[in-house]
Amino acid sequence: MKHYFLYRWLLAFGFLLSITFLSLNGNVRNILFQSSISSSSSITKTVEEKSPEEKEGFVFPDVIYGHVHISKTAGSTINEDFANKFERVCGNKGASYNQYMFETIKTNRMRAAKTNRMRAEKTNRIKMLAESRKGGRRTRERREGIFPGINRTKEMVSVIGLEDCDYVSFEVEWDFWPRTFRHGKLHNIPVELHVPCRDPVDHILSQCNHKGYVTDTELKIDCDGTDEDFYKSIRRCYNGLVRFHFNLTKNFDVKCVDFKKQFTTYFDYMADKLQPRRLVYPHVMKFHHLLPRNKTAECIWDRPDLMEKAKQYLLDNVSYYQFCDTCIGSDDDITHINEEK
């Protein structure tokens, strides 16, 4: 009975308090509410005022990095290695969110394929791939059996989105960048583009080798014909050069990277910008699907006059080579500037 009366008394007292608060002037209630808010916001403000040095953990870069994947500049390896070692790397050849499992599946399937198809003979992996090629086309087995999920561009851009990406790498034509990042930004974060640059003559010969393999045709520079035959043989080897255009420099801060320093100076530079992954796949197995270049069969190396003529032709007609010619060695050359430090 005693507890019953105590309960009734507390209930009545609480009712009287609520009536009193509601009868207060609106300004008084607002002051009481604001005082409670200010006490909690003062704690938040203290955290926000900390300098980057005082904060623990990763600090996001001021920009989003875009890797302009030029064909035959080791872009696939860069994309894959970065996705394996750093967080928030997004690309069609590698994405951090599933790269560990991707490498596991790829390694297991390649080992199984090698065992099953090469048990009776000792050859390289090119022969294994040749079995899955018909008429010069990449078959479903090659695209999905050996490299599961390799075509990620549409999935990344249209389904997942690029909002959680610090480093973006795609094998696309140049207009992808201004269409995807309007005014050179993503949600007001600037996008900085990195363009790998390779020696023009060596690069075009690598393209001949690659394109000849994919199309099952023999592509080589014509060293014995007329000037027009020579230039025509160069143009036949063009592969993926439309991935760069000078229009990119209108809205983007475009930097260049020396092809020969990508896995040394450039990697070290980006390692300071990107967040390391907690779990890194111990061994990224490379799948060299191209026939090795036979440089002794490339006639141009014995003709310094043709080497100079080829270089000049490429510089006069291809914007990518024009950009690289002016950028390498300048203040916009990431590998040059960071080697001097």
Secondary structure, 3 states (H helix, E strand, C coil): CHHHHHHHHHHHHHHHHHHHHHHCCHHHHHHHHHHHHHHHHHHHHHHHCCCCCCCCCCCCCCCEEEEECCCCCCHHHHHHHHHHHECCEEECCCCHHHHHHHHHHHHHHHHHHHHHHCCCCCCCHHHHHHHCEECCEECHHHHHHHCCCCCCHHHHHHHHCCCCCCEEEECCCCCHHHHHCHHHEECCEEEEEEEEECCHHHHHHHHHHHHHHHHCCCCCCCCCCCHHHHHHHHHHCCCCHHHCCCCHHHHCEEEEEEHHHHHHHHHHHHHCCCCECCCCCCCCCCCCCCCCCCHHHCHHHHCHHHHHHHHHHHHHHCHHHHHHHHHCCCCCEHHHHHHHC
